[in-house]
Amino acid sequence: MIPSEASFPLPREGEKEAGMQRRGKDGRGAGTPRNGRLLRRPPARPARPSLPAAAPPQPPSPVPAAGSRHPAPHLLPGHEAGRLRRRWPGSFEAMFPRSHFSGEVRRAPASACSRSRLRAGGTVLLPSMLMFGVILASSGLLLMIEKGILAEVKPPPLHPPASELSRRVGGREVPGDFDHEVLRDIRNRTIRSVCGQRAMPRSVWELPAGQRRTLLRHLLVSDKYRFLYCYVPKVACSNWKRILKVLDGALESVDVKLKMDHKSDLVFLGDMKPEEINYRLKNYYKFIFVRNPAERLLSAYRNKFGEIKEYQLKYGVEIVRRYRKNGGKSAGDDVTFSEFLRYLLDEDVEKMNEHWMPIYNLCQPCAVRYDFIGSYERLNEDANHVLEKVQAPSFIRFPERQSWYKPVTAETLHYYLCNTPQKLIKELLPKYILDFSLFAYPLPNITSEFCRQ
């Protein structure tokens, strides 16, 4: 017998609304009585993620023949994809990964999510890529030079073509070669990096007595124009000494043809008291000029043993006697370049003559922080830059080379290096490696291929 509606009392209006709020999705309220008891439903399962709307049904596609191209999986209906899986279980999964099928939730990698959150939460500060590149280049250059990777790089020409002395920027000609500016920056950064090592000296007074004496004897002083110049023989030091004498009034012109006196009318830092030395090192403008070490050695060899009797008698006779069979009767004017290099290999660096002593030992770029490092390859431009920096009179300009001067050309250097035993050159390089690396010069190229050219 079906009970009538009168068997159940109708709920009041307020009770009806409360009951509607307690009902679940299946229409039964949380407190609906069953057998006189109130039933509590278990907690509802979390809702499954909603899938994207399915694409409209496509007509069944025929199964492709063997060797034909498979259709893209998102164009296949469900039953067609299943047929392909059953027919080619391995190749199907390889061609169509499961994560590419429509209806599957693809999870983004955690790194992408974190990047999204970073962008959403605030500005991300990135380091300057340019600064990173410059630091990386300066550090990498030193490593490459020391490992000989740059041995095949040709040094910059002594006299670059006129076309390279200017660059067009923004529709106008800009004088100067930007490559040299980059090279100078790399050179400065390399020096700071190497000299920052714990074992390197950080002041003149940290040097051993012999090294400090050599350095102070090569630092020339101009109190009037407040600068210090560390002279390096075979790097235009005679002309710089002429300029210092003109600035101090000892000479009237830098173009004097007379023989240069390298001692008189010059002030050396080594002649001063320690407090005077410290003051000038701290407050004066300091500069140095450098040159390719191999080219500098060849220049010293040709000049001293080919032209100057004093060096032939003092060094040449001893070199021939030591390294040549039956060479006791030599006058010292026929020393070969190989014999000269063998002599340098056996010589103590700190006791070398200044004309072939390494630049590092002469001027100690770690103990003295030079404000400017000029190069022999850009001698006139760099020298005039220094003269402007120290506010020298405008009529003083760096002198032109004398007519009798015989420059070391690339062809001359090539000839001497390629006619010297490779083993000898490789054994000598460690004595001059700091000159090559600190001043960014390529190691000598003595490969067979290069020497055949």
Secondary structure, DSSP 8 states (H G I E B T S, - for coil): ----GGGS----HHHHHHHHHHB-TTS-BTT-EETTEE---------------------------TTS----GGGS-HHHHHHHHHHSHHHHHHHS-GGGSTT------HHHHHHHHHHHHS------HHHHHHHHHHHHHHHHHHTTGGGGS----SS--GGGSEEEETTEEEES-HHHHHHHHHHHHHHHHHHTSTTS--SGGGS-HHHHHHHHHTEEEETTTTEEEE--TTSSHHHHHHHHHHHTTS-S-TT--S---SSTT--BGGGS-HHHHHHHHHHSEEEEEE--HHHHHHHHHHHHHHT-HHHIIIIIHHHHHHHSTT-TT--SS---HHHHHHHHHHS-GGGS-TTTS-HHHHH-TTTS--SEEEEGGGHHHHHHHHHHHTT--TT-------TT-----HHHHHHHHHTS-HHHHHHHHHHHHHHHHHTT-------HHHHH-
